[in-house]
Amino acid sequence: MKIVYCIPAMANSGGMERVLSCKANYLVSLGHEVHIITSDQMGRSVFFPLDPRIQLHDLGINHEVTNGSLWRKILQFPLKRWRHEKALRALLFKLRADVVISMFGLESSFLPRIEDGSRKILEYHFSKLKRLQYNRKGLWRKLDLWYTKQDEQIVQLYDDFVVLTEEDRQLWGDLPNIHVIPNPLPFESDEVSICEAKRIIAAGRYNYQKNFEELIEIWAQIAPQHPDWRLDIYGDGEERTNLQRQIDQGTVPNICLQRPTKDMPQVYLQSSLYVMTSHYEGLPMVLLEAQTMGLPIVAYACQCGPRDIITHGEDGYIIEPHDKDSFCQALLRLMKDEELRKRMGVKAKVASKRYTLESVMEQWIKLLTK
């Protein structure tokens, strides 16, 4: 079977790119022909390892690159979109794939009308409410509502539409083409953390979605009374400067914004707790990774993902969004009780087995070959 994935770029260290690399490597190992088409790779290296048999194609559209202001970017968009559709159409007619899968990039709106003979599948790695959870006001709020309506129309154009959680499936309503397939663990390990290191970690892109500024506020309440503990936040992004300024101006101790690393398993092994304060998610891979490495988790119950992954009081704690006091209390409980951390770490490892690569890919192969 010839399978094509469409994604903006494979240069980022995000969860979507990591999941795609795992799935593509698995499929090509089974003998399938796999292609990945990007629009904005811009000559950058692929961040996560890919099997050399996977064929990469970059259309060179570079939607994010403009020479000028925001208005210039807006004015350039229709031309770039036209170029994007034209280039993708030509490549798909050349490849003649059996299945083409969009990761809900800009091509998602026009991919179904490219009649190259392939089945079209759409993957969504967030929740339906993603745009609305920005909580923007005025005209921006109206735009977010309009785009959400557009999403509702786009998903119906595909042969199959895949979401990550049952919670999100309910938000989309009774669609005949919708399926729930979670993301697989990007790695598995026989090793687990012994939960003795006085180190807490978080990871993700430094942007609005991840809400790390609130995590820093929470840590600022805890850190002065617990100088033997530290918090490391792994990632990068547009909010790095603001987050560092928040740390410096608040003189928040024992916290560091760490650069992304390809060796996250070692980071988990050298830590005892994982924390997440996101505004929204799809199915947060970092929580699955933390579980398989035996880390208890404290996370906000954002839509969607944490409720599917964490069993409250068993392998971690789920806290209502923005309840910083309850988050602090849960975190302190785990910091003070090493035996509790270890018990929860064992249960976390067991819970992670639901998301093994073999289990998830069995569901994908059933969908691809139906």
C-alpha atoms as one frame of an Amber mdcrd trajectory, in Angstrom:
protein
   0.000   0.000   0.000   1.218   3.505  -0.839   0.494   5.952   1.995   1.068
   9.720   1.887   1.070  12.055   4.895   0.706  15.847   4.601   2.109  18.018
   7.392   3.509  21.584   7.452   7.014  20.509   8.512   8.999  17.747  10.194
  11.603  20.064  11.703   9.759  20.820  14.940  10.088  18.883  18.201   6.339
  18.742  18.825   4.103  15.803  19.621   2.468  15.679  16.198   5.814  15.357
  14.435   6.975  12.728  16.905   3.817  10.642  16.441   4.022  10.832  12.662
   7.631   9.654  12.699   6.646   6.642  14.848   3.698   5.693  12.649   5.583
   6.189   9.388   8.535   4.105  10.610   6.170   1.323  11.712   4.264   1.266
   8.413   7.390   1.204   6.254   8.779  -1.643   8.384   5.726  -3.674   7.355
   6.516  -3.151   3.688   4.214  -0.224   2.921   5.499   2.627   0.760   5.361
   5.822   2.820   5.740   9.423   1.657   5.672  12.607   3.750   4.798  15.873
   2.002   5.669  19.140   3.765   4.905  22.710   2.776   7.183  24.627   5.155
  10.293  22.535   5.810  12.483  25.439   4.629  15.629  23.335   4.332  15.657
  22.416   8.006  16.655  18.965   9.228  14.036  16.448  10.294  13.952  16.491
  14.103  12.864  12.905  14.829  14.577   9.908  13.164  12.907   8.571  10.025
  13.522   5.255   8.289  15.560   5.986   5.117  12.909   4.171   3.080  10.418
   6.965   3.852  10.370   9.444   0.962  10.243  13.152   1.829   8.883  15.870
  -0.449   8.822  19.598   0.359   6.588  21.869  -1.715   8.519  24.996  -0.676
   5.418  27.117  -0.034   6.691  28.538   3.274   3.438  30.109   4.470   5.126
  31.646   7.511   7.787  33.515   5.532   6.914  37.062   4.463   8.909  40.159
   3.661   6.999  42.736   5.629   4.055  43.265   7.947   1.116  41.149   9.005
  -0.974  42.822   6.315   1.565  41.775   3.700   1.315  38.209   4.995  -2.475
  38.363   4.724  -2.283  39.719   1.193   0.193  37.006   0.173  -1.928  34.192
   1.598  -4.296  33.637  -1.374  -1.384  33.325  -3.797   0.497  30.954  -1.515
  -2.623  28.888  -0.985  -3.120  28.640  -4.759   0.521  27.606  -5.204   0.133
  25.074  -2.391  -2.900  23.410  -3.973  -1.332  23.416  -7.449   1.937  21.849
  -6.237   0.201  19.266  -4.055  -2.176  18.303  -6.840   0.704  17.744  -9.275
   2.660  15.625  -6.773  -0.345  13.496  -5.763  -1.196  12.757  -9.400   2.425
  11.694  -9.838   2.487   9.490  -6.727  -0.973   7.906  -7.182  -1.228   6.878
  -3.523  -3.803   4.518  -2.099  -4.374   6.736   0.930  -3.541  10.401   1.604
  -3.677  11.585   5.215  -3.821  15.245   6.214  -2.663  16.283   9.678  -5.147
  19.196   9.448  -2.699  21.639   7.924  -3.687  24.277   5.390  -4.159  21.588
   2.756  -7.092  20.140   4.699  -9.544  22.552   3.080  -8.685  21.616  -0.509
  -7.248  18.084  -0.328 -10.653  16.322  -0.770 -11.159  17.925  -4.178  -7.878
  16.579  -5.555  -9.213  13.575  -7.477  -6.065  11.471  -7.675  -7.916   8.252
  -6.863  -6.780   8.041  -3.217  -8.859   7.729  -0.070  -8.633  10.885   1.971
  -8.229  10.695   5.751  -8.083  13.652   8.144  -6.319  13.455  11.520  -6.998
  15.977  14.270  -4.393  16.261  17.023  -6.207  18.805  19.175  -9.791  19.098
  20.394 -12.657  20.642  18.479 -12.631  23.580  20.895  -9.002  24.451  20.190
  -9.689  27.776  18.496 -12.290  28.851  21.059  -9.960  28.094  23.948  -7.772
  31.029  22.942 -10.484  33.108  24.700  -9.939  36.009  22.335 -12.374  38.929
  22.297 -14.208  41.050  19.757 -13.464  40.459  16.085 -10.920  37.767  16.915
 -13.596  35.817  18.803 -15.890  36.034  15.793 -13.081  34.771  13.577 -12.448
  31.825  15.927 -16.142  30.934  15.815 -16.141  31.192  12.017 -13.064  28.966
  11.686 -14.628  26.402  14.016 -17.694  26.308  11.757 -15.374  25.874   8.774
 -13.691  22.947  10.529 -17.091  21.315  11.017 -17.681  21.496   7.265 -14.170
  20.375   6.288 -14.202  17.171   8.348 -17.336  15.976   6.577 -15.587  16.077
   3.186 -13.201  13.235   4.093 -13.680   9.506   3.722 -12.548   9.096   7.322
 -11.966  11.558  10.155  -9.805  10.448  13.113  -9.823  12.042  16.558  -7.762
  11.061  19.578 -10.258  10.723  22.418 -13.849   9.731  23.105 -14.247  13.118
  24.784 -13.429  14.885  21.527 -15.599  12.532  19.473 -18.620  13.645  21.486
 -17.810  17.282  20.771 -17.951  16.700  17.003 -21.355  15.063  17.172 -22.812
  12.118  15.275 -20.563  12.050  12.186 -20.714   8.891  10.036 -17.005   9.100
   9.128 -15.527   9.691  12.605 -13.197   7.234  14.377 -11.271   7.333  17.668
  -7.654   6.166  17.494  -5.268   7.439  20.174  -1.675   8.304  19.503   0.846
   5.580  20.283   3.669   5.844  22.729   6.622   7.226  20.753   8.935   4.931
  22.698   8.727   2.104  25.196  11.172   1.300  27.956  11.844  -1.479  30.398
  13.388   1.131  32.679  11.270   3.309  34.929  12.074   6.169  37.253  12.634
   5.225  40.884  10.929   8.530  41.772  13.637   9.558  44.231  15.180  12.534
  42.410  13.913  15.866  43.677  13.184  17.047  40.186   9.894  17.932  38.468
   9.616  18.296  34.708   7.285  19.659  32.042   7.728  19.774  28.280   6.157
  21.396  25.248   6.252  24.369  22.952   6.567  27.730  24.672   3.246  29.185
  23.512  -0.244  30.106  24.724  -1.539  26.537  24.543   0.913  25.122  27.090
   0.239  27.881  29.641   3.682  27.626  31.208   3.318  31.091  32.726   0.753
  29.635  35.131   3.066  26.738  35.950   5.778  29.267  36.826   3.297  31.075
  39.107   2.502  27.789  40.840   6.184  26.950  41.247   6.860  30.419  42.659
   4.523  29.538  45.559   6.232  26.205  46.226   9.925  26.672  45.502  10.983
  29.007  48.348   9.898  26.448  50.973  11.470  23.524  49.112  14.945  24.613
  47.953  16.056  21.012  47.471  13.563  20.557  44.599  13.826  21.953  41.048
  11.572  22.360  38.023  12.851  21.960  34.448  10.648  22.920  31.485  11.844
  21.452  28.174  10.901  23.180  24.957  11.225  26.246  22.774   8.984  28.736
  21.051   7.762  32.284  20.744   7.130  32.766  24.481  10.651  31.851  25.631
  11.699  35.467  26.214   8.522  36.314  28.136   8.767  33.199  30.289  12.414
  33.882  31.115  11.508  37.468  32.001   8.746  36.191  34.297  11.248  33.934
  36.058  13.892  36.654  36.365  11.575  39.441  37.514   9.865  37.199  40.033
  13.217  35.806  41.179  11.688  32.333  41.008  14.332  29.892  42.321  15.341
  26.452  41.088  13.646  26.593  37.682  15.185  26.364  34.224  13.882  26.639
  30.671  15.702  23.753  29.029  16.221  23.373  25.274  14.464  20.471  23.485
  16.290  17.165  23.600  16.049  13.959  21.591  16.828  11.936  24.714  13.665
  12.537  26.731  13.667   8.990  28.179  16.754   9.889  30.210  15.090  13.110
  31.338  12.110  11.146  32.648  14.362   8.598  34.369  16.152  11.393  36.213
  12.897  12.953  37.434  10.138  12.066  39.894   7.053  14.031  38.786   5.494
  15.366  35.607   3.270  18.471  35.524   1.014  19.983  32.857  -0.994  23.229
  32.898  -2.155  23.396  29.270  -5.194  25.408  28.182  -6.084  22.650  25.705
  -4.662  19.497  24.162  -5.603  16.706  21.779  -4.018  13.700  23.428  -0.880
  15.017  25.155   1.996  12.720  24.250   4.117  13.970  27.112   1.637  12.447
  29.558   1.849   9.074  27.824   5.643   9.278  27.856   5.721  10.222  31.516
   3.448   7.279  32.355   5.508   4.702  30.489   8.586   5.945  32.366   6.779
   5.527  35.683   6.157   9.149  36.628   3.090  10.285  38.583   1.373  13.260
  36.921  -0.348  16.404  38.137  -2.306  18.006  35.275  -5.102  20.431  34.580
  -8.239  18.703  33.260  -8.145  20.594  29.970  -9.945  19.362  26.876  -8.961
  16.887  25.705  -6.705  14.089  26.963  -5.902  14.187  30.682  -9.228  12.602
  31.667  -8.579   9.739  29.232  -5.018   9.159  30.450  -4.945   9.792  34.207
  -6.983   7.975  36.855  -7.316  10.573  39.604  -5.774   9.449  42.878  -4.342
   6.270  41.309  -1.518   7.311  38.960  -1.736  11.074  39.369  -4.046  13.990
  40.063  -6.390  15.821  37.700  -7.027  19.425  38.743  -9.715  21.748  37.415
  -8.138  24.352  35.083  -6.683  27.433  36.786  -7.213  26.054  40.304  -3.663
  26.889  41.283  -4.205  26.244  44.980  -5.391  22.661  44.391  -2.539  22.133
  41.933  -0.062  23.268  44.587  -1.601  20.960  47.186  -1.462  17.925  44.900
   2.113  18.680  43.904   3.212  19.178  47.507   1.551  15.918  48.539   3.669
  14.036  46.012   6.839  15.989  46.743   6.616  15.183  50.453   5.660  11.498
  50.132   8.249   9.383  48.316   6.316   6.153  48.899   3.191   7.677  47.349
   5.207   8.712  44.299   6.562   5.189  43.916   3.119   3.561  44.256   1.645
   5.905  41.685   4.687   5.352  39.418   3.967   1.607  39.313   0.321   2.231
  38.409   1.343   4.776  35.779   3.495   2.181  34.032   0.586  -0.280  33.925
  -1.798   2.379  32.573   0.596   3.238  29.730   0.250  -0.214  28.165  -3.034
   0.907  26.566  -1.007   3.049  24.191   1.681   0.703  22.906   2.657   1.183
  19.276   1.447  -2.303  18.320  -1.979  -1.759  19.879  -2.542   1.615  18.240
  -1.133   0.677  14.840  -3.382  -2.373  14.724  -6.299   0.076  14.767  -4.712
   2.247  12.066  -3.983  -0.678   9.759  -7.584  -1.846  10.097  -8.747   1.619
   9.019  -6.207   1.963   6.175  -7.051  -1.403   4.662 -10.830  -1.439   5.072
